[in-house]
Amino acid sequence: MKKNPLTGFAFKKSERWKIFLIMRLTMILLVGFIFGASANSLGQYQMKVNMGETTYEELFREIRKQTGCIVMYNNDMLDKKAKVKADFDQIELKDLLHRVLTNRGLTFEINREFIIVMKATPKTDDVKKYRISGIVKDKKGEPMPGVTIKLDSMLLGTATDVNGKFVLELPVSSGNLVCSFVGYKTKKIPFKGNKDLVVILEEDISELDEVHVVAYGQTNKREMTGAISVVKAESIKGIPSPSIANLLQGRVAGMDVTNITGAPGGGGTQVTIRGYNSLSVESGRRFSNPLWVVDGVPMASFTSPVTGTNGLADLNPEVIESIQILKDASATSLYGSRAANGVIIVTTKKGRKNQSAQFDVNFSYTYNVLPEYPVQTGGKAERNFRLLQRFNARKAYKDQDKNMYIYPTSYEEAYTKGGSYDAYWGDGTVSGNKNGDELQDSLNPFYNNSTNFYKYYFQATKTLNANIQTSGGSERMTYSVGLGYYDEEGILKGTGYSRINLMGNFIMNPIPMLTVDFRNYLAFSDRSRGVKSSGFSAGNEVEVIPGDPLSQSTLLPGNNSVTEEVLKGLRGVEEKNNTYRLRSTFGLKLDIMKGLNISNTISLDYSQNNRNYFSPSWLNDPKESLTNGEVSREYTILDEALINYQQIFGERHKIDVMLGYSYQYDQYNYIGGTAQNGPSDYVHYATKYGWPSLADRDYYTQALKDYQSDFTEKKMMSYFGRLNYVFEERYMLTATLRRDGSSVFGRDLRWATFPSAAIAWNFSEENFMQWFGALSFGKLRLSYGVSGNQFNQPYLAYGLLLGGQGSYEGNPIITPDLQEGYYNPKLGWEETKQYDLGLDMNFFNYRLSVTADYYYRRTDKMLSKTPIPGNHSGYSAMWRNAGALSNEGIEFDIKYDIMRTDDSFWTISVNFAKNWNKLLETYNGKDMNMSDMTGNSRSYIIGKPVGNIMGYKTTGYIQSEEDIKYYYRQDGTYRAIEKQYFSDVFYKPGDLQIVDVNGDGYINSTSDVVYIGSSLPVLYGGIVNEIKWKNFDLNMLWSYSLGRDMINLLPIVSTSKETSLYPIFEDIQKVSFWEKEGDNSTYPKAELNNFNDSWSPVIDRYVEKVNYLKLKTLTIGYTLPKNLLKKIYIKDIRVFFSGENLLNITNYSGLDPETVDINTGLDDGKNYPLARKLTLGITIKL
């Protein structure tokens, strides 16, 4: 395919340089402004305080207001709500402090902007004193002033000065010092003699103060205004998986993760945040996939059309530290045109400043097995049922006298008048009679078996997962380096996935004001597929199993030559699918002044997929070997510049301003070639010599070599900014704005703007809420924003051309793509507007937390393929922005600490979400059928969800001749209702009574199908139990989905199959077939599928309302006691067992409802099943 060149967007090098200069100049001017505006002085020590009776908290606030000095004290020494008299017209600061502190046994120290309150030390001149000194620092190495230091079990103590130092004169020479400070864990330190002490305190971070990564920044739950969920690495440790997406299932409210296929390393894991937001017109938006961002850089997460490997499989879950899921527009809109489906931010592990070097080793071994085989009727029962179908088979003949079709009622009638009385007799003539087949050859041992071929194609396998990681840091550098190896053998023979990865994260401070951030991630993977193809770009997003176990009759022997030939073919065809992945980031951050910094980051995401397919000569016709080689390369270069300013004014106002610029370039390259008739079956690659270009066949000359190539590129430039304002930690405001310009859109719609705004109110901090003692924290959130969605085709708006479609005077030509290549200069962004109302609450000292959200999203200007009326242009359709859909929903996340002590806890969390998805508009205001870019047709109904099931509506069975409707046709015949073009198999008793929707007397699969169900869940979520008791730990995840409509096609299609040797995936003994008037059986009359659609599987009566509850993962671990490990210099040893897909509680008639296609709701049994996995592993920390 040839594309029109890019026009109207490419920036010249000189133009890009001018833009960079303008940005840098803007930054300099802004720095100068901030320097001038932020000048401040500490004030004077002469005070005027007329407050009367007040609290110490209010008094210290007044002191800071007048002097600028921060009063630091420990809550253990002084109750901030205690009353004190403060009424002085003119008084020095030190006198004021003496008056209000001395009577409480306290003293103070003034050092520049700090006032440190400490306990007064009693005079003990007659007791011998021992001088103990030291310094207290945090984990970053910064001195900590105001830390309380006291002798254990005695009322002797002091506080650290402004430099974090302390000196104590104690009556004992040894003992323990207790160090405490608000927001930090209390630490007990032994001392002996006069040795100086160095104490490092660790933050005691509550859930509210935990740092969360958001778009281009960080925040905490206390100040968060958007809808954000967090999954920590601790929650998913010990669960081997090739993809991080699998591990998120059931853990986040409003995020539906469904594994449609269990193929190792493949795609098919559907991740949807707050509903389906697009029509399935491209593979990239089939599941409304969110944007994945790893360490600040967007990550390509598509499935390669060359190897079938999904991009997420390249990322080793063991290197992940935390995952943030951004759900509302306030949180996502800074990613602009890529964020309409939500954003998932992944943060990888890194070292900490002044962290001791740590070396971790993790190894696990997993046993994989198919949980269960599909139900089958085998052996003699299969033969008898297939024979019954053939004996019941009927075809009508046309009675010329009555001018109508009639079914024969005897062999004689079929012989004399026509039609067919059974499948073997036919019409009784030599030409119409059929010879006996394998079903009647019951004495032949080759056709007298009962074989389950699933046991020959599936196997029990193993997975090895090994990781080595080391991390640490000094004052000026932190590092985290890791090596990982993953090797999973698929449960379907001939499939598997292996990966080796290397990670290195380095953060350096060569000078105090400069930070250098350098990160690299390299991965190599090898993938084996079950379905191998000699064609180009044959990598499927959803991997299926080969058709053999689904099509081989149980009557055949399992060790027969046919089976061996099939398996030999699977082994004979060789295919190599390799992927190389490099993600590299280099960033610089310059701290200009306190609270102000500028940064620039350049990133590269490179992926190369190589495939080589070889089929030996003995498997092909003609007997010639065949080889296919393909290479695709995708890379993204991203340059982003940011300026950040943060400042606190007057202890009440906190402001955070960020401005940024981004430039992204994406390129895709593809080359592929095939060759045939190699010199030997041992030569698998088409070398320069030995592979002929042409071959003379009987009547023509055949080209034996073929070649394809492709190249695409696209660019995007963006400007964005964010303002965060916090007042008294009670009232929060966030406003963002992003403007994107992209080369993929039409000339008239090159740029788009994406704003958002959010407010939040910490109502629990209000005085009028103090009566509610059970409430620890409460916040109300409200947000609105706009985000966008791009389409994947980079040249769709420019008109598409086709090359090689015919010739002119022997020369190749280029023709327009008349199916969908019409030029549209107004083709632009899909636009999603979203409202969100959220409530966050914590009760009983943070033991119970509740998060609730209501949202409404409307997506307009959806990418749609619309027909072009008339024939004046030659084009049949064009791509337009037309149509709208909505997603409205509620989310709840409830977490409760059932037990928590120093060494034990039990936490249970439950999340659930309900989404109402609805198509609102189409291009013409009517229901529509539309094909995607792969040619698959889908129906969309206004007012219904986009995941709809279209099929026939029925009113029961035709019980007698009186139930049959007759019509006069245009040719004068009087005929019963029938499927169009199948007059000789018109509907009769025992067939389903299918509703003729348009009343034309014909049953037609286009005009008579209606909406019969939705494949989307009504309610979904997860239940997580986390338990730690002493050295034992347990993590158990249940995921559930309620109310999905689906049809189990496999038993219906296999039972009605007209092929003689075909397996029956149904228990014939447990179902019923129509036999006589009045029967309301499971299936119609047992006969061959006569193509009148009575045996059509997509019928309302076969729709199942499916619920399932799965024990998705269970992990049990034990950490060895530390006192046993000290002697061998090991910090921790943890052994663990984990299981995946352990239990499936469902009302579904099929194998596994999770693997049913979420878009269609139809289960043909072909999707690669999910394995049950049992893992034993060990983690060692040095």
Protein Blocks (a to p, Z undefined) as FASTA:
>chain_A
ZZdddehkaccfklmmmmmmmmmmmmmmmmmmmmmmmgccebjfbdcddebjadfklmmm
mmmmmnopacdddfklpcfkbccddddfbdcfklmmmmmmmmnopacddehjaccddddd
dddfkbccdddddddddfkopacehiacddehiacdddddfkopacdddfbfbdcddddd
ehiacdddddehjbdcdddddddddfklpccddehiaddfklpcbdcddddfklmgoiac
fbfklmmgokaghiacddfbfcehiahiacdeeiafbdcfbfklmnopacddeehiacdf
bdcfklopafklmpcfklpfbdcddfbfmlmmmnommmmnopaddddddddehiacdddd
dddddddddfbacdddehjllmmmmmmmmmmpccddddfklopacddfbfklmmmngpjf
bfklmnopaklpccddfklmmmbmklmccddfklmmgccddddddddddddddfkbccdd
dddddddddfbghiacddddddddddddfbfkbccdddddddddddddfbdcfbehibcf
bdcddfklmmpcfkbcfkbmklmmmmmmmmmpccddddddddddddddddfbghiacddd
dddddddddddddddfklpccddddddddddddddddddddddddddehhlaccdddddd
ddddddddddddddehifbfkbmbdcfbhpafbdcdfkbccdfbdcdddddddddddddd
dddddehhlaccdddddddddfkbcfklmbccdddddddddfklpmklmmmmmlmbdcdd
ddddddddddfblklmnopadehiaceehiacddddfklmcccfkbccdddddddddddd
deehhlaccdddddddddehiacddddedjknopabdcddedddddddddddddddfbac
fkbccdddddddddddddfbdfkopacddddfkopacdddehiafbbcdddddebjafbf
klpccdddfkopacddddehilmlcccehiacdddfkonopacfklmgccfbdfbdfbdc
dddddddehjaccdddddddehiacddfklmmmmmpcbfbdcddddfklpccdfbghiac
fbdcddddehnommpcbdfklpccddddddfbacddddddfklmmmnopabdcdddddeh
kbccdfbfblblmlpcfklopaehlaccddddddddddddZZ
